[in-house]
């Protein structure tokens, strides 16, 4: 993959996870998750309607689809955390992200709907994450696509990165 395509696909770099996070990193990641809706709204408010209909890269989703995708993805993540906290290594449900991005609610619904949803969701999610005991981070869910157990600690790193990743996509188009 060319360096330019790599930057378009992963504007903040690829996820880096080297094992269990320390407490300070977890606190920062939770704060980043709590702040994501405001960051997304701030960028979206600077975009024109034509920019919202622009893909962030050739073959990529439009910015409208990206915002709705983040809402879809983070709703799933919130549920995954709750399952992981309350069940013994539950199997989580994957979903067809690309197909979801092409449904009418991702193509036609005003962005405020998903931005408002993200504000409420991330508020609750941050409250939940801040309540974790140290041992809760080691709890696991089974991911059938990965064919392995993954810790809630890994999920924290993944979804903190995921939010920054897609804000990066929005900023790519904003610069143009």
Secondary structure per residue as TSV (DSSP state, phi and psi in degrees):
chain	resnum	aa	ss	phi	psi
A	1	X	-	360.0	134.1
A	2	X	-	-66.3	156.9
A	3	X	H	-61.2	-38.5
A	4	X	H	-65.2	-45.4
A	5	X	H	-65.1	-38.7
A	6	X	H	-59.1	-43.5
A	7	X	H	-66.4	-38.7
A	8	X	H	-66.9	-39.8
A	9	X	H	-74.4	-38.4
A	10	X	-	-130.1	72.4
A	11	X	T	-62.2	-21.7
A	12	X	T	-109.1	14.8
A	13	X	-	87.1	170.1
A	14	X	S	-79.8	158.8
A	15	X	-	-58.4	132.5
A	16	X	-	-115.1	119.3
A	17	X	-	-141.1	116.0
A	18	X	-	-107.4	15.5
A	19	X	S	123.5	-173.8
A	20	X	S	-50.0	134.5
A	21	X	-	-79.4	154.3
A	22	X	-	-83.1	167.9
A	23	X	H	-61.2	-40.7
A	24	X	H	-64.5	-40.6
A	25	X	H	-66.4	-42.5
A	26	X	H	-59.1	-45.9
A	27	X	H	-59.7	-41.7
A	28	X	H	-66.4	-42.4
A	29	X	H	-63.7	-39.6
A	30	X	H	-64.4	-42.4
A	31	X	H	-62.7	-40.2
A	32	X	H	-62.6	-40.5
A	33	X	H	-64.6	-42.2
A	34	X	H	-62.2	-35.2
A	35	X	H	-88.3	-11.7
A	36	X	H	-55.4	-46.3
A	37	X	H	-57.7	-41.2
A	38	X	H	-65.8	-38.6
A	39	X	H	-65.1	-44.0
A	40	X	H	-63.1	-45.1
A	41	X	H	-61.7	-41.3
A	42	X	H	-61.1	-40.9
A	43	X	H	-71.9	-46.7
A	44	X	H	-57.8	-39.1
A	45	X	T	-64.4	-17.2
A	46	X	T	-94.1	-3.9
A	47	X	-	-96.0	144.3
A	48	X	-	-83.4	166.4
A	49	X	H	-58.3	-40.8
A	50	X	H	-66.6	-35.1
A	51	X	H	-66.7	-36.5
A	52	X	H	-64.3	-24.9
A	53	X	T	-94.9	8.5
A	54	X	S	-95.7	132.2
A	55	X	B	-69.8	146.2
A	56	X	S	-74.4	-15.3
A	57	X	S	-158.8	161.6
A	58	X	T	-56.8	128.0
A	59	X	T	81.2	0.0
A	60	X	S	-93.3	176.9
A	61	X	-	-75.7	158.0
A	62	X	B	-71.9	163.8
A	63	X	H	-63.5	-33.2
A	64	X	H	-59.2	-47.3
A	65	X	H	-63.2	-37.7
A	66	X	H	-60.6	-47.8
A	67	X	H	-61.6	-46.1
A	68	X	H	-66.2	-35.0
A	69	X	H	-61.5	-43.0
A	70	X	H	-60.5	-41.2
A	71	X	H	-61.9	-46.7
A	72	X	H	-58.6	-49.8
A	73	X	H	-63.1	-44.2
A	74	X	H	-75.3	-26.0
A	75	X	H	-63.6	-44.8
A	76	X	H	-61.2	-41.7
A	77	X	H	-62.5	-45.7
A	78	X	H	-55.5	-45.4
A	79	X	H	-64.6	-39.6
A	80	X	H	-60.8	-41.9
A	81	X	H	-62.5	-44.0
A	82	X	H	-65.7	-39.6
A	83	X	H	-62.3	-45.3
A	84	X	H	-62.1	-32.4
A	85	X	H	-76.6	-28.7
A	86	X	H	-111.5	-7.7
A	87	X	S	-129.9	160.1
A	88	X	S	-87.5	102.5
A	89	X	S	45.5	63.7
A	90	X	-	-70.3	152.3
A	91	X	E	-83.9	124.3
A	92	X	E	-88.4	158.4
A	93	X	-	-97.4	114.9
A	94	X	-	-70.9	166.6
A	95	X	-	-145.1	158.1
A	96	X	-	-83.4	87.3
A	97	X	H	-57.0	-44.3
A	98	X	H	-64.1	-39.8
A	99	X	H	-67.1	-41.4
A	100	X	H	-61.2	-38.1
A	101	X	H	-66.3	-16.3
A	102	X	T	-104.8	7.8
A	103	X	S	-80.3	156.8
A	104	X	H	-54.6	-33.9
A	105	X	H	-70.1	-18.5
A	106	X	H	-94.4	-14.6
A	107	X	H	-102.0	-31.2
A	108	X	T	-120.0	-17.5
A	109	X	S	-76.4	138.3
A	110	X	-	-57.4	143.5
A	111	X	H	-63.4	-27.5
A	112	X	H	-57.7	-30.4
A	113	X	H	-61.6	-49.9
A	114	X	H	-72.9	-34.0
A	115	X	H	-65.9	-40.5
A	116	X	H	-65.4	-40.8
A	117	X	H	-60.5	-45.4
A	118	X	H	-61.6	-38.6
A	119	X	H	-61.1	-47.5
A	120	X	H	-67.4	-45.9
A	121	X	H	-61.3	-48.5
A	122	X	H	-67.8	-29.4
A	123	X	H	-61.4	-51.7
A	124	X	H	-64.0	-41.9
A	125	X	H	-61.5	-44.7
A	126	X	H	-64.0	-40.6
A	127	X	H	-59.0	-46.1
A	128	X	H	-61.1	-49.5
A	129	X	H	-62.8	-37.7
A	130	X	H	-68.7	-17.8
A	131	X	T	-86.3	-7.2
A	132	X	-	-61.5	140.2
A	133	X	-	-85.2	157.8
A	134	X	G	-52.5	-37.0
A	135	X	G	-73.4	-19.3
A	136	X	G	-63.8	-31.3
A	137	X	G	-65.3	-22.7
A	138	X	G	-85.5	-12.6
A	139	X	-	-61.1	152.1
A	140	X	E	-128.0	157.4
A	141	X	E	-123.9	156.2
A	142	X	E	-98.8	125.5
A	143	X	E	-102.7	109.5
A	144	X	T	-65.8	-27.4
A	145	X	T	-74.5	-36.8
A	146	X	T	-79.5	-20.0
A	147	X	T	59.9	40.8
A	148	X	E	-160.8	164.1
A	149	X	E	-77.4	143.9
A	150	X	E	-131.3	141.9
A	151	X	E	-80.9	159.3
A	152	X	H	-66.2	-27.5
A	153	X	H	-62.1	-45.2
A	154	X	H	-62.6	-42.3
A	155	X	H	-61.3	-37.3
A	156	X	H	-60.1	-48.8
A	157	X	H	-62.5	-41.8
A	158	X	H	-61.9	-49.1
A	159	X	H	-79.4	-25.4
A	160	X	H	-64.6	-45.7
A	161	X	H	-62.8	-42.7
A	162	X	H	-57.3	-43.2
A	163	X	H	-63.8	-48.0
A	164	X	H	-62.3	-38.0
A	165	X	H	-57.6	-47.8
A	166	X	H	-79.9	-29.0
A	167	X	H	-62.1	-37.3
A	168	X	H	-59.2	-39.6
A	169	X	H	-63.1	-43.3
A	170	X	H	-60.9	-41.7
A	171	X	H	-68.1	-29.0
A	172	X	H	-58.7	-44.7
A	173	X	H	-75.7	-35.0
A	174	X	H	-60.1	-34.9
A	175	X	H	-70.1	-23.4
A	176	X	-	-90.1	360.0
